Amino acid sequence: MTQGGFVVPVSALARNLLTSIVTVLAVIVFNFTLIHLAPGDPVTVMVGEMGGGDPELITRLQQQYGLDRPFAEQLFTYVLSVLTGDLGFSFYYNMPVLDLILQRLPATLLLVVSALCLAIVIGTALGVVAAQRPRGILSHLITVISIAGFSAPVFWVGIVLIIGLASALPIFPTSGMRDVTNIGAGIWGDTVDVAYHLVLPAFTLATVYLAQYSRLARSSMLEVLSADYVRTARAKGLPERLVVYKHALRNAVLPVVTIAGLQFGQVVAGAVLVETVFAWPGLGRLAYESILRRDSPTMLGILLFSAVIVIVANIVTDMVYRMIDPRIGARA
C-alpha cells in the first residue's frame, strides 16, 4: 500500500497492530496486579479523609466497589470492563475515570508535543551548527550547554525558571494553564493566554531532550558530511547551504526522529514532575494526586492511557521514518 509517495506494507501494519493489542493487554494485567499488591486500602484512605473510621462503613464501601472479592475475580472483571471501554469510577473525584482522563488529556498532549517539537527543532539546529565547525568556539559552547541541560534535573530547571522569569522578573505566569481574569476573551485571546502559560513548562520539559538531540544531531551530521554523496555534491559546485540542508540534513535527522519516538514515553513521564511544579492541569498532575489519595481506578486509567500513547507514538515514528527514508519501506 502506497501513501503520499512512500510504501506502507500491509504486513508491517498488521504486525504492529497485533503487537500493540498484546502489549496493551499485558500492560492492563501488570498494572492491576502491581497496584493490587501495593500496601494500603483506597477505601480506608477515603473514609479517613471524610473524618471517620467506622469499620461497618469501610466494609460496606469495599463491597460496593468490589474490593472484597478474590483477586482473580477482580482482575477478570476489570479486564472485561476495559475491553468494553469502561475504565471504572474514581473513588476521589466521584466520576467515571474515562471522562476524568479525557478532561485532562488535551493539556498533557499540548505540553508533551510542544516540548518534543521544541527539543527536536532547536536540538537539531544546534547540532547542525556545531557539526559545520566541530572545532570552533560555537561548537564547544553548544556542547557545554548540552551537557549542562542534560545534567540538570527537570524539576530544578522548572523551579529556577519560576524564580527567575516569573517571580524576580514577572515575565511569565508562575502556574496554571489559563488566567481566570481572561474569561470571555474569545478564541484568539484564549489561545494566546494558553500559549503564554505554556512557555515555561514546555521549555522546562524540553531542556533535557534538547541537549540529547543536539549531541545526537551533531554526531550524525559529522558522519553524513563525510559521506561520498556529500563530497560529490560539493565537487559539483553546489552552495554549502544547499549541501548541508538539502542533501545532508535529511539523512542526519533520522536518528533524532527515531530516538524522539522511542523517548515519547519518557517525555510523558517527565511531564508528571513538570505539571506538578507548574500546576499544569494535565494527566501528570492527576496521576500525582491519585497516588496520594490511593485512587486506584484513576491510576490504572492513566497508566493505560500512557501506554497507549507510547504505542501510538512508536507506530507514528515508524511511519515518519518511512517518509524520510523511503528505502525502509522498500526493504520491509
Summary of the structure (lengths in Angstrom):
residues: 332
radius of gyration: 24.1
end to end distance: 11.8
largest distance: 85.9
contacts: 1059
relative contact order: 0.14
helix: 78%
strand: 2%
